[in-house]
Amino acid sequence: MKYVVVLGDGMCDWKIADLDNKTCLEYAKTYQLDKLAPLAEVGLCKTVPEGLKPGSDVANMSVLGFNPKSYYTGRSPLEAVSMGINLTETDVTLRCNLVTLSEEESYEDKIMVDYSAGEITTKEASELIAYLKKYFDNQDFALYAGVSYRHCLVANNGKKGHDLTPPHDISDRRITDYLPKGESAGIYLEMMKKSFELLKDHPINLKRIKEGKRPANSIWLWGEGTKPGLCSFKEKTGLCGGIISAVDLIKGIGMLAEMQIIEVDNITGNYKTNFLGKAEAAANALLGGLDFVYLHIEAPDECGHQGDYKNKVYSIEKIDSVVIKTIIEKLEAAGEEFAMLVCPDHPTPCACKTHVSEPVPYLIYSNAKNLSNGAIRYTEQEALRCGAYVENGYELVDKLIAIK
């Protein structure tokens, strides 16, 4: 038996007036999922434990079968691991976004225009981070370039316990009430202010502005954490597993769990990603010897953060018509028995442009066993109506791999 998780990050939503008062899942044309749902178990799952914030870090760790209450030490160290940063026990890491802030004279009065600086390219971002390193790297701090707008700051012998707000939680808001708070808050704020002065007239940003793009005119620090430790996924489940994702965070979780990181060309983390390449890589990995593949697709989440419900629907339809369809066809053509879990990690409603902690709809299908619990489609409302409920998100994958 082969096992595959298709994780549509932030895929579920609230009802949207412009979509005939339907959610994106309800509105999307999901022909493959419509075929699977009557043969599958459909229900709701609480992926974010009480007391933890509904980040993709906590929620994906949960869906992968690791209790965040036991293992979670912060978001940025998971990304740092994926970036190849060698952390010590005394390092404190912070996620460092390149963002677009408005032009008010006082830094504290600026507005968070874009948490991704217009999804700046990795090439442009790497040059900007290299420029900032000349001013910020010292015996106490080191900046590391990541992918697109996602980067990392490591504080040597750093302090913990700061109140740091994710920039995607405050889109279109004035940043006054969301600036760093805590023992090292003054240092972090000064770095953010200095970055604005250094970046606002940088040639890359002047070129972006001329081209009608948003400039990466500031860093934003958040996601504090320390070196984590996960047990091996194989040790935990008995399965050889792999991870496919465009996002360092998810790769980091996989690396810590000693899972194979499966690289795919031209994957972006947005709705222009290589959907087919991801699907083919997942199927090929399963047919090539892996028992379990976790296929993470960031696109719906990014659209939710942008309030872009049209491309969120598009992303869901691509997950359905390209990803799910391709995996099923390839595994069935090879005569493989398999079980598939389809779910988001958390909702990212377009209306609020950020994550919420509500339970998510899940679908578990097997081509070897009828799991029907009466679902007609895979939607939020159908999941609620069917009545199945998984209280602890980290137990969801156990339901999947219990299918033999």
N, C-alpha and C positions, 0 to 999 in steps of 0.2 A: 504494500500500500504506500502510495506517495501522498504527501501533504503539502498544500500551498495556501498561503495567506495573501489575499489581494487587499491591501490596505489603502483605501482612498482617503488620504489625510483631509480632515475637515469636511468630509463629503456631505454630511447631513446638515440641515438648515431649519429655519423657521419658514412659515408660509410667506410668500412674496406676492404683493398685489399685482405686479406686472406679469406674473406667471399664472394668471387666473386663480390667484390665492392658493397656489400650490407650493410645496417645497421644490427645490431643484431636483431632488430624487423623484418626486411625484411627477414633475413636468417632463423630465428627460425621457427620451425613447430608449428604453432598456430591454431590447428584444431577448437578449441572452438571459438576463436575470429574470425576465418574465417566464422563460422556459424552466429555469431552475427552481424558482420559488415554490411552485406546487409540490415539488419533490424534496424540498429542503426544510430544515428547521429554521424558522425566522423568529427573532425575539429581540429583547433589549439587554444591553450590558452596561454596567457602571464601570467605566475604565479608569476614572479618577477617584481615588480614595478620599474620604472626608479629611479636610485639613491640608490637602495639597492643591496647588494651582493647576488648572487644566492645560498644561503645556504639552507639546508633542513629545517631550522627553519622558514625562511621567506616563502619559497615555500609551505610547508605543512600548515602553518597558513593560507596562501592564499587559498589553495584548500579546507580547512575546512570551509571557508566562512568568515574569519576574515581579514579585510584590514590591512596588515602589516604596512602601513603608519600611521595607528591610534594606533595599539596595540604593535608593536614590540619594545622591549627594550634591545635586545641582546639574544644570544643563551644560554649561560651558566645558566642564572636564570631559564629558562624553564626546564633544566635538574636538577637543584638544587631542584626545587619543586617536581619532580618525585622521587628524592632520599630522600625526607622527611626532607630536610634542612629548618629550620625555619628562613627565611630572615627578616631582619629589613629594614626600608626605607633607611638607610645609608650604607647598605652592597653593595659592588661591587663583583660580582662573575666572575670567569674565568674558562673556560674549561681547564682541566689539562690532556693532553694525556701522556701516557707512550709510548715513541718512541724509535726507534733504530737509533742512529747516528753513523757515521763512526769514525775511530780511530785517526784522525789527532790530533797532540799535542795541538794546539790552538782550543778552543771551537768554536770560530768564523769561523774557516776554515772547520768545519765538514760538512758532507753531510747528508741530510734527507734520510736515507736508507729505513725506514719503519715507517709510521705515526701510525701504530697499534702494533708495536713491535711483528710482526709475529702473530697478533691476540692472544696475551697472554691470558691465562685463567683467569677467575675472581678470582679463588683461589690464583694463583700466584700473580696477581696484588694486591689483597687485602693485602697480606703479605708485598709487597714492599711499598705500600702506608702507612701501619702501621709503617714500619721502617722509612720512610721519615717524618712522623708526629712528631717523637721524636725530629727532628731537625728544623722543619718548623713551628709547631704550637706554637703560642704565643698570646699576647693580640691583635696583628694586623692581624694575618692570621690563617686560619684553613683549613686543607686538609680533604677531604671526599672521601672515596672509592666508586666507582661506579661499572660498568660492564665492564669486559675485559680491554681494554686500556682507557676507558672513565671515567675520574674522575673530581673532582671539587675543586677549591681553592676559599675561601671566604675571602675578604679583609674587615675588620671592619673599617668603616668610610673611605673606599677606594676612590681613585681618578678615574675619568672617562676620556675618550677621548684619549686612547692609540691606537697606530697603531700596531695591533697584527695579524700575518698571520696564517691562518689555516694550519696545517702541511700537510694535504692531498693536498694542493695547490702547494706544493714545493717538491713533491717526486723526488728523484734522483738529487736534486739541492743542491748546496752549500748554507748554511744557512746565510752567511755573510750579505746579503742585506735584510734579513727577520727577524732579531732579534727585540725585542720589542723597540718601540719608544714612547716617551711621558714622563710625569712627574715622574711616578714611574718605568720607563723602567729599570733603573739601578738596582733597587731592584729585579725586575722580572728576569733580566738576571743573577744576582748573584744566585738566587734560582735555575735557570736552570743549571748553571755551577756547583753549589754545588751538585745538584742531580746526575750529571754525576760522580763526584768523589765518591759519596756514593753508587751508583748503579753498577758501572762497574765491581766490584769484589764481588758483593753480591752472596751468595751461589745459589740463584734461577737462577741468570743469568749465573753463571759458569756451572750449570747443563744444562741450555737451550743450551748454546754454545756446550757443550759436546754431546748433542743430535741432533746437527745440526740445532737448532732453533735460531731465532734472539733474542738477549738480549734486555730487556727493560732498556736501560742504561741512559735515561734522561727523565725528564719531559719537556713538551712543553706547554706554557701558551697562550691561545687565547680565542676568543669568549666572550669578556667582556660584562657585562650587569648589570642591576639593576632590582629590584623586579617588575614584570609586573602585569597587571590586564586585564583579558578578561571577557566579559559578559558571562552569562550562554548560552550554546548551545540550551537548551530547550527554554529559554526565547527568543532567537534570531529566532529560527525556529519553535517552537512548537512541536519539536520531542524529544523523549528520545533517547539519543545517547550513543554509546560505542566505545572504542578504543582498537585495538589489535596491539601491536608492541613489538619488542625486544629492542627498543631504548628508553632510558630515555627521550630524547628530545621530542619525539612524545607523550609519556605518560604524560609529563609535560604540554604540550598544552591541552591535554584532561582533566587533573585534574583541570587546571585553568578554563576551560570551563564547569566544573562540569559534565563531562561525565563519564560513568562507565568504569573503566579500567579492561579489560578482560584478565586474566592471562592464558597463555598456556605453558605447559611443553615443555622443550627441544627446545626453540627458541633461535637462536644464533645471528641474525643480519648478517649472511653470507649465502653462497649458500648451506651450510649443515643444514639449519634450518628445523624445523618441518612444512613443507608446509601444509600437510594434517591436522595436529592439528589446525593450524590457520584457515583453511577453515571450519572445523567442528565447531570450537568455534564461528565463525561468524554466520554461519547458525543457530546454536543452540540458540545464543543470540537473533537473530531476531525472531525465532519461540517461544522463551521464554518470549517475551514481549517488547523487544527494537524495536524502529521504524527505527533506523539508526545505521549502523556500519561502522566505518572507519578502514579498514584493511591495515596496512602499512607493506610492505615487503622490507627490507633493502638490500637484496642479490644483485640485479643488480648494485646498487650504489657501494657497496664494490668491486665488480668485476671491475667496471669502474675505480675506484681509483687504482686498482692493474694493470690495463691494460690487464686484463684477459678476452678477448672477448669470449673464449670458454665457460667458466663458466657463463658468462653473458647470452649467448644464452641458456645454460642449465637452468638458473634461470627463464628466460622468458618462456621457455617451461614448467617448473614446475608450474609457475603462471597460465598458460593457462590450462594445462592438469589436474592439481590437484586442485588448488585454485578455479578458475572460474568454472570449471566443477562440483566440489563438491557442491559449494554454489548453483548453478542453480538447480542441481538435487534434493538437499534436500528441497529447497523452492518450487519447482514445485511438488514434491511428496506430500508436505503438502497442496497443492492447494493455495499457496500464490501468490498474484500479487506483483511484485517487479520491481524496476528500479535500474540499476547498472551503475556506472561510473567507467571506467578503464582509468587510466592515470599515468604518472610519475609526480613527483613534479618539476623536472628540468632535463636537459640532463647531463649525466656524461660520455663524450666520452672517450673511451679507449685510443685514441691517445694523449690526453692531461692529462688524469688521474685526472681531477678535474671538478667541476661544471661550466656550462656556462649558460648565461641568455636567450638563445633562447626559443621561444615558444615551448610548448610540444604538442604532439598529444593526443586527448582525444576521448573516445567512450562512448556514453550514449545509453543504451539499456533498453527496458522494455518488459516484456512478456505480457503486457496488451495493448500495443500500438505500431504500426509500426512507427518508427521514421526515416526511411530511407532518406538519402540525397545523395544516389548514390555511397556509398563506396563499394569497392570490398573486401578490407582487412583493417586491422588496422595497418597502418605503418605511418611513418613520411611523406612519399611522397603522400600517399593517403589522409592524413589529409590536406595537402596543396592543393591537387587537388580539394577536395570537396568544399573548399571555406569558410566553417564556421569558424568564428574567435571570440573568447572571449577576449576582450581587458583587462579586469580586472579579474584576477584569482579568486578573492574572490566572483565573481558572478557565477562561474561555478557550485557550489553546488546548487545555486538557480535554475539553469536550471534542475538539477536532481530532486529536491523536488517539482518542479512545476508540475511534471508528476503525475497525479491522476488516 
